């Protein structure tokens, strides 16, 4: 497990996994498929919170607008992709 310190009012979410269909997809097609899949998610799990976040904690299930998710930064942490957003982008706990 890596050691990192998330700063500010940022939140890392676990990125939803796409079911492997056993097909070879181009990176562009894979990203487009992920964008479509992310629209279906109403509960995303918080992986980590920044040092200035007080309203949420790791493990909380939250709702984030698909519009926010479409432009969120994706970071590889601990062998999995994580989605970084601002805490104010979370609509529901």
C-alpha positions in Angstrom: 0.0 0.0 0.0 1.4 3.4 -0.9 1.7 6.2 1.5 0.3 9.5 0.3 -1.2 12.6 1.9 -4.2 14.1 0.1 -4.2 17.9 0.6 -7.0 20.4 0.6 -10.7 19.9 0.0 -10.2 16.9 -2.3 -11.8 13.5 -2.3 -10.6 10.3 -3.9 -13.3 7.9 -5.0 -12.9 4.2 -6.0 -13.4 4.1 -9.8 -16.1 1.7 -10.9 -14.8 -1.4 -12.8 -16.1 -2.4 -16.2 -17.1 -6.0 -16.5 -14.5 -7.7 -18.7 -16.2 -8.9 -21.8 -13.1 -10.6 -23.1 -12.9 -8.2 -26.0 -9.9 -6.2 -27.1 -10.9 -2.5 -27.0 -9.0 0.6 -28.1 -8.2 3.1 -25.3 -10.7 5.5 -26.8 -13.5 2.9 -26.9 -12.7 1.8 -23.4 -12.8 5.4 -22.1 -16.1 6.0 -23.9 -17.6 2.8 -22.4 -16.4 3.8 -18.9 -18.1 7.2 -19.3 -21.4 5.4 -20.2 -21.0 3.0 -17.3 -20.3 5.9 -14.8 -23.7 7.5 -15.7 -25.3 4.4 -14.1 -23.6 4.7 -10.7 -25.5 6.4 -7.9 -23.2 5.3 -5.1 -19.5 5.7 -5.2 -17.3 4.7 -2.3 -14.8 7.3 -0.9 -11.3 5.9 -0.9 -9.6 8.9 0.9 -10.3 12.5 1.9 -8.1 15.6 1.9 -6.8 17.2 5.1 -9.4 20.0 5.0 -12.4 17.7 4.4 -14.7 17.5 7.5 -18.1 16.3 6.1 -17.0 12.9 4.6 -14.8 10.0 5.5 -13.3 7.0 3.7 -15.9 4.3 3.2 -18.8 6.7 2.8 -21.1 6.0 -0.2 -21.8 9.2 -2.1 -23.5 10.5 -5.2 -21.6 12.7 -7.7 -23.2 14.1 -10.8 -22.2 12.3 -14.0 -21.2 15.7 -15.4 -18.6 16.1 -12.7 -17.3 12.5 -13.2 -16.9 13.1 -16.9 -14.2 15.7 -16.3 -12.7 14.3 -13.1 -9.0 13.4 -12.9 -8.1 9.7 -12.8 -5.1 8.7 -10.7 -3.5 5.2 -10.3 -3.1 4.6 -6.5 -2.5 1.3 -4.8 -2.9 -0.6 -8.1 -6.4 0.7 -8.8 -7.6 3.9 -10.6 -9.1 6.5 -8.3 -11.3 9.5 -9.2 -10.3 12.8 -7.7 -13.0 15.5 -7.2 -13.6 18.5 -4.9 -15.6 17.8 -1.8 -18.2 20.3 -2.9 -19.0 18.1 -5.9 -20.6 15.5 -3.7 -24.3 15.9 -3.7 -25.6 13.1 -1.3 -24.1 10.9 1.3 
